[in-house]
Every structure is written in C-alpha cells, then in structure tokens.
C-alpha cells in the first residue's frame, strides 16, 4: 500500500513524459493520457500488451509536481508587497 506522502506514479506526472496538445480555433488543449516518453518508444504491439496502469522503472517525479498551490500564492503575495514598496520608494 502506498503512503500518502508518495506521489502516484503515472506517465502524466513523470519528468520524461511529453504531453500532446490539440489546437482548436487558436487555443491549445492538452489531450488526456496522450503523449510520449523521452526514454523509451513503445511500438503499437508493445503498448497493447502493457497493463493499463503500467509505469516503467525510469519514472521520476515531474519538476515542480510536489509544490503546493497555496505556497505559490503566498510567495506571489510577498513578491507583490515588496514590489509595491519599491515602486513607492522610486516614485518619491
């Protein structure tokens, strides 16, 4: 059983996975579960034989995948406050 701290291993959150995008009227949308691995290219026959939730042994977490959105928002608030102080000091 997996611990709560460990990220779930999927190709989607692997550092070596490149997602495919679809362009619809000047906007790009990501296609779910569609992409390719930069490490290993599977043929169609190999892919059909793999189990549904197969993840290779080269899996590494995507850079920034463990960062919490709350932490990012708090950091941006601090940066904004500092920038406001800089603008006030420079406008005097």
Phi, psi and omega per residue, in radians:
X1 nan 2.460 -3.065
X2 -1.498 2.458 3.074
X3 -1.331 2.747 -3.099
X4 -1.160 -0.498 -3.091
X5 -1.272 -0.445 -3.086
X6 -1.372 2.348 3.083
X7 -1.279 2.586 3.089
X8 -1.213 2.346 -3.106
X9 -1.528 1.923 3.053
X10 -2.321 2.750 3.044
X11 -1.104 -0.584 -3.103
X12 -1.053 -0.563 -3.126
X13 -1.881 0.423 3.069
X14 -1.597 2.533 -3.127
X15 -1.172 -0.418 -3.084
X16 -1.631 0.010 -3.079
X17 -1.608 2.274 3.093
X18 -1.924 2.076 -3.118
X19 -1.330 2.622 3.035
X20 -1.660 2.513 3.136
X21 -2.137 2.654 -3.139
X22 -2.097 2.328 -3.132
X23 -1.676 2.164 3.106
X24 -2.284 1.973 3.133
X25 0.767 1.097 3.063
X26 1.179 0.257 3.100
X27 -2.233 2.442 3.127
X28 -1.764 2.323 3.090
X29 -2.111 2.425 3.073
X30 -1.375 2.524 3.138
X31 -1.711 2.134 -3.092
X32 -1.048 2.371 3.078
X33 0.948 0.534 3.138
X34 -2.222 2.199 -3.140
X35 2.987 -2.875 3.137
X36 -2.532 2.712 -3.132
X37 -1.617 2.405 3.100
X38 -1.421 -0.243 -3.109
X39 -1.543 -0.922 -3.010
X40 -2.306 2.281 3.067
X41 -1.731 2.099 3.116
X42 -1.619 2.451 3.008
X43 -1.346 2.907 3.138
X44 -1.062 -0.684 3.129
X45 -1.128 -0.752 3.113
X46 -1.112 -0.740 -3.120
X47 -1.091 -0.665 -3.137
X48 -1.189 -0.490 -3.124
X49 -1.453 -0.269 -3.104
X50 -1.333 2.565 3.059
X51 -1.159 2.840 -3.042
X52 -0.992 -0.859 -3.055
X53 -1.791 0.678 3.116
X54 -1.207 2.336 3.030
X55 -2.348 2.276 -3.077
X56 -1.269 2.979 -3.108
X57 -1.341 -0.097 3.126
X58 -1.568 0.065 -3.068
X59 -1.030 2.273 2.994
X60 -2.347 2.548 -3.095
X61 -1.119 2.523 3.121
X62 -1.128 2.444 -3.134
X63 -1.077 2.183 -3.140
X64 1.502 0.025 -3.104
X65 -1.227 -0.453 -3.097
X66 -1.592 -0.012 -3.138
X67 -1.319 2.293 -3.131
X68 -1.453 2.438 -3.141
X69 -1.067 -0.649 3.136
X70 -1.052 -0.746 3.132
X71 -1.089 -0.700 3.138
X72 -1.138 -0.762 3.140
X73 -1.100 -0.721 3.130
X74 -1.135 -0.719 3.108
X75 -1.105 -0.722 3.112
X76 -1.141 -0.621 3.080
X77 -1.108 -0.739 3.123
X78 -1.125 -0.745 3.125
X79 -1.097 -0.732 3.128
X80 -1.085 -0.772 3.133
X81 -1.082 -0.730 3.130
X82 -1.162 -0.688 3.118
X83 -1.132 -0.660 3.108
X84 -1.104 -0.731 3.102
X85 -1.111 -0.688 3.129
X86 -1.143 -0.761 3.134
X87 -1.109 -0.720 3.119
X88 -1.113 -0.711 -3.129
X89 -1.180 -0.661 -3.110
X90 -1.338 -0.438 -3.111
X91 -1.437 -0.083 3.134
X92 -1.357 nan nan
